[in-house]
Amino acid sequence: MKKLLPAIALATMLAGCNDNTETASLQTASNSEAILASLKSQGLTIHGPLEVPGGLQAYAASSGTQPLAVYIMPDANYALIGTLIDAKGDSVADAALKQATSEPMQREAWGALEAAAWVQDGNPNAERVVYAFTDANCPFCNELWRSARPWVEAGKVQLRHVMVGVIRADSAAKAAAIIEAADPQAALTQNEMNHGSGGIAPLAKISPETNTKLTGNVELMRRLGFSGTPGLVAQGSDGELILQSGAPRGAALEALFGPL
C-alpha cells in the first residue's frame, strides 16, 4: 500500500497542474478577446488570426485601407500594433498580412461606397464606375467634372459623386441642395456649369437625414485615407482598388477612366 502513495500523489499534482493550465488558458483567451473588442470599438476591423514566426499571438486587422498587424503579448494583457522584423531587419509578416486583409478590405471599401449618399453623373449602365468625393465649392472637383465629360457623354464612365462639405462654411448646405433636389444630377450639373459664379445656392436649412448622410460621407472619406477633395476610387482590371487624390490630368486621366 505504501508503494502506491507516491504514484497517487504524483497523479494529484499533475491533475492540479492541468486544472491551472486550463484556467490560465481560458483567462488568456478572455483577455485576448477583450483586447480585440477594444480595438474594434476604436474603429479597427479584425480579419482573423495571422500566422507569424516567434510564437506571438497575432491578428490581421485594418483601419480603412491600411492593413495592420496586432501582436498580443504572452500574458494577453497588452498588445502591440506594428511591424515584426527578423535579425536582418526584414519584415516577416507583410505577405501574410496582405493575403489576409487585401480582399476583405477591398470588398468592404467598395461596399461602403455603394451604400454612401452619392449623386449619379452619367449612364447607369456605363462599363466603368468611378467614385469621387466631391465638395460643391472645390475648384479641383470642378476641373474633374469638366475633364470627365468626354468619357461620361460617351457612356463609358459613370461618376458617382459622394458629396461632402469640408472646404467652406456653406459647402455642406450646397451639398444638401444637390442631394435634396428633385433631380440631383441636374442640380450637380448646374453647380459645376456655374461654378465660377458661385454655383448652386446653399440650402437655408439642412434636414437631419441629409446631415446624417453628409457626416457619413465625410467619415468614409477619412477612413479611406483622403484628407481633401476630390478623392477618387475605382476598381482595376484585377479587382484591386485604385485610390487617387486630386484631379488627374493627361495620362493619369486615361489611366483612371480608360481609353475613349
C-alpha positions in Angstrom: 0.0 0.0 0.0 2.8 2.4 0.8 4.3 1.9 -2.6 1.1 3.3 -4.2 1.2 6.6 -2.3 3.9 8.3 -4.4 2.0 7.4 -7.6 -1.3 8.7 -6.1 0.4 12.0 -5.0 2.0 12.4 -8.4 -1.3 11.9 -10.2 -2.9 14.5 -7.9 -0.2 17.0 -8.6 -0.5 16.5 -12.3 -4.2 16.9 -12.2 -3.7 20.1 -10.3 -1.3 21.4 -12.9 -3.7 20.6 -15.7 -6.5 22.5 -14.0 -4.4 25.6 -13.5 -3.1 25.5 -17.1 -6.6 25.2 -18.4 -7.7 28.1 -16.2 -4.8 30.2 -17.3 -5.5 29.4 -21.0 -9.1 30.4 -20.6 -8.0 33.7 -18.9 -5.6 34.4 -21.7 -8.2 33.8 -24.3 -10.6 36.0 -22.4 -8.0 38.8 -22.2 -7.2 38.5 -25.9 -10.9 38.8 -26.8 -11.1 41.9 -24.6 -8.2 43.5 -26.4 -9.7 42.7 -29.8 -13.1 44.1 -28.7 -11.4 47.3 -27.5 -9.6 47.7 -30.9 -12.9 47.1 -32.7 -14.6 49.8 -30.6 -11.8 52.2 -31.7 -12.7 51.6 -35.4 -10.3 48.7 -36.4 -11.6 45.8 -38.3 -10.2 42.4 -37.2 -10.0 39.9 -40.1 -8.7 36.9 -38.2 -5.6 35.2 -36.9 -2.3 35.9 -38.5 0.5 33.2 -38.7 3.8 34.7 -37.8 7.1 33.3 -36.5 8.3 33.8 -33.0 5.4 32.4 -31.1 3.4 35.6 -30.7 -0.3 35.5 -31.0 -1.1 37.8 -33.9 -4.2 39.1 -35.8 -4.7 40.7 -39.2 -6.5 44.0 -38.9 -7.2 47.1 -40.9 -8.1 50.7 -40.5 -9.8 51.9 -43.7 -7.5 50.7 -46.4 -4.5 50.5 -44.1 -3.5 46.9 -43.1 -2.3 46.4 -39.6 -0.8 43.5 -37.6 -1.8 43.2 -34.0 0.5 41.3 -31.7 -0.8 40.2 -28.3 1.8 39.7 -25.6 2.1 36.2 -23.9 0.1 37.3 -20.8 -2.6 38.7 -23.1 -2.8 41.9 -21.0 -1.1 44.0 -23.7 -1.0 44.3 -27.4 1.3 46.0 -30.0 0.4 47.2 -33.4 3.5 47.4 -35.7 6.0 45.6 -37.8 7.6 42.3 -36.8 11.2 42.0 -38.1 13.8 39.4 -38.1 17.5 39.7 -37.1 18.3 41.2 -40.5 15.7 43.9 -40.0 13.4 42.5 -42.6 9.6 42.5 -42.1 8.4 38.9 -41.7 4.6 39.3 -41.8 3.9 41.6 -44.8 3.0 38.8 -47.2 0.7 37.1 -44.8 -0.9 40.4 -43.7 -1.6 41.4 -47.3 -3.1 38.0 -48.1 -5.3 38.1 -45.0 -6.6 41.7 -45.5 -6.5 42.7 -49.1 -9.6 41.1 -50.4 -11.9 41.8 -47.4 -10.6 45.4 -47.2 -11.3 46.0 -50.9 -14.8 44.4 -50.6 -15.6 46.4 -47.5 -14.5 49.7 -49.0 -16.3 49.2 -52.3 -19.5 48.1 -50.4 -19.3 51.3 -48.2 -19.0 53.5 -51.3 -22.0 51.8 -52.9 -24.0 52.4 -49.8 -22.9 56.1 -49.4 -25.0 59.1 -50.4 -23.8 59.7 -53.9 -25.1 61.6 -57.0 -25.1 59.8 -60.3 -23.3 61.5 -63.2 -23.6 59.6 -66.4 -25.1 56.4 -67.8 -26.0 54.0 -65.0 -25.0 51.2 -67.4 -21.6 52.6 -68.1 -18.9 49.9 -68.2 -16.8 51.8 -65.6 -17.8 53.3 -62.3 -15.6 55.9 -60.5 -16.5 57.3 -57.1 -15.4 60.9 -56.4 -15.6 62.6 -53.0 -16.8 66.0 -54.1 -17.2 69.4 -52.4 -19.5 71.8 -54.3 -17.0 74.6 -53.7 -13.9 72.7 -54.7 -12.3 74.1 -57.9 -10.4 70.8 -58.5 -13.7 68.9 -58.3 -15.0 71.2 -60.9 -11.9 70.5 -63.0 -12.5 66.8 -62.6 -16.1 67.2 -63.7 -15.2 69.1 -66.8 -12.3 66.7 -67.7 -14.6 63.7 -67.3 -17.2 65.0 -69.9 -15.8 63.1 -72.9 -16.0 59.7 -71.0 -19.3 60.5 -69.3 -21.0 61.7 -72.5 -19.7 58.7 -74.4 -21.4 56.4 -71.9 -18.1 54.9 -70.9 -17.8 56.2 -67.3 -20.4 56.8 -64.6 -19.1 59.2 -62.0 -20.7 58.8 -58.6 -20.1 62.0 -56.6 -20.0 61.3 -52.9 -21.0 64.7 -51.7 -19.1 66.2 -48.7 -19.0 69.6 -47.1 -15.4 70.3 -46.0 -14.0 73.4 -47.7 -16.2 76.4 -46.8 -18.9 77.2 -44.3 -21.6 76.8 -46.9 -20.2 73.6 -48.5 -22.5 71.3 -46.6 -25.5 73.4 -47.4 -24.6 73.4 -51.1 -24.1 69.6 -51.0 -27.6 69.3 -49.3 -29.1 71.4 -52.1 -27.8 68.9 -54.6 -28.8 65.8 -52.7 -32.3 67.1 -51.8 -33.0 68.4 -55.3 -35.8 66.8 -57.3 -33.2 65.9 -59.9 -29.8 65.6 -58.1 -27.8 65.0 -61.3 -29.3 68.2 -62.8 -28.5 70.1 -59.6 -24.9 68.8 -59.7 -24.6 69.9 -63.4 -26.0 73.3 -62.5 -23.4 73.7 -59.8 -20.5 72.7 -62.0 -21.6 74.7 -65.0 -21.9 77.8 -62.9 -19.0 77.1 -60.5 -17.1 80.3 -61.4 -20.0 82.4 -60.4 -20.7 80.7 -57.1 -22.5 77.6 -58.2 -25.8 76.3 -56.7 -27.4 78.3 -53.9 -27.0 76.7 -50.5 -30.0 75.4 -48.6 -31.1 77.6 -45.7 -31.6 74.5 -43.5 -30.2 71.0 -43.9 -32.5 68.3 -42.9 -31.4 65.8 -40.2 -31.5 63.0 -42.7 -29.2 64.8 -45.2 -26.9 65.9 -42.4 -26.5 62.3 -41.3 -25.7 61.3 -44.9 -23.1 64.1 -45.3 -21.5 63.2 -41.9 -21.3 59.6 -43.0 -19.7 60.6 -46.3 -17.0 62.6 -44.6 -16.3 59.8 -42.2 -15.9 57.4 -45.2 -13.6 59.8 -47.0 -11.3 60.0 -43.9 -11.5 56.2 -43.5 -10.3 55.7 -47.0 -7.3 58.0 -46.4 -8.4 61.1 -48.2 -7.8 64.5 -46.5 -9.3 66.6 -49.2 -11.3 66.7 -52.4 -11.5 65.3 -54.9 -10.7 61.8 -53.7 -11.2 59.1 -56.4 -11.8 55.4 -56.1 -12.1 52.9 -58.9 -11.5 49.2 -59.5 -8.7 48.0 -61.6 -9.0 45.1 -64.0 -7.7 42.8 -61.3 -10.3 44.0 -58.8 -7.8 45.9 -56.8 -9.0 49.4 -55.7 -7.4 52.4 -57.3 -7.3 55.4 -54.9 -6.2 58.8 -56.2 -6.1 62.2 -54.5 -6.7 65.3 -56.6 -7.8 65.9 -60.2 -6.0 63.6 -62.6 -4.6 65.1 -65.8 -3.3 63.8 -69.1 -2.2 60.1 -69.0 -3.4 59.8 -65.4 -6.9 60.7 -66.5 -6.9 58.0 -69.1 -5.4 55.5 -66.7 -8.4 56.2 -64.3 -11.2 56.3 -66.9 -9.9 54.0 -69.6 -9.5 54.7 -73.3 -12.1 56.7 -75.1 
